[in-house]
Amino acid sequence: MSVHAVLGDSFRRELVIVFQTGRIYSYADVPVETYAAMKAALSKGEFVNLHIRDKFTFTRKGDASAA
């Protein structure tokens, strides 16, 4: 799972991840500490698999390549 970009909104506790495929996912209620740890992780994809996926509610926002 290759991550292209990571965006965080600490006020809304939202984590937005753009994958290399262009798919965009928004994860809800993500603590600021989790966002900071992801930004610092050497492997963003591994971090997503271990600490984000299946742990937070998400919505698929769309496809960045379709913009």
N, C-alpha and C positions, 0 to 999 in steps of 0.2 A: 504494500500500500504506500505509494509515493505521494508525499505531501508537497504541494507547490507553494502554498501560503497559509498563514495562520493569523487570524484577527480576533481580538478580544474586546468585549464591552463589559467593563467591570460594574457599571451601573446596572445593566440588565442581566449580568452574570451569564453572558452568551459567548460561546466560542464558535467561530466560523472557520471551517477548514476547506480550503480549495485543493483538490487532489490533481495530480498530473493529468488525469483523464478529463479534467474540466468540471467534474462534478463538485457541487458546493453543498456542504452540510452545515447546519446550524445546531449546536448542542446547547441545551438549556440547563440552567442552574449549576454552571461550572464554577467552582471556587477560584478566586484570583490566584491562589497558590498553585492550583493545577495548571492554569494558563501559564504562569511564570515557569513552572517546571517543564512544561512542553517547549516553551521558547528556548530554554537552556539545554534541552535534550540533544544529544548528538544525532540520534535517529528519530526524526519526527514520526515516521511511519510505525516504528516499533513502539513509541510512546502511545500513539493512538490505539494500537492493538492491545496494549497492556493496561492503559489507564483511562481511556475515553470510550472506546467501542464497547457496547453492552453494559455501560455503567451510567450513561446519561441519556435522557430522552433527546431525540433529534428530529429535525425535519430536513428534507432535501429541498434546497432553495432553487435549484436549477442547474444549468450547465454554463460555465464561464465561456466556453467556445461558441455558444449560441448568441452571445451578446453582440 
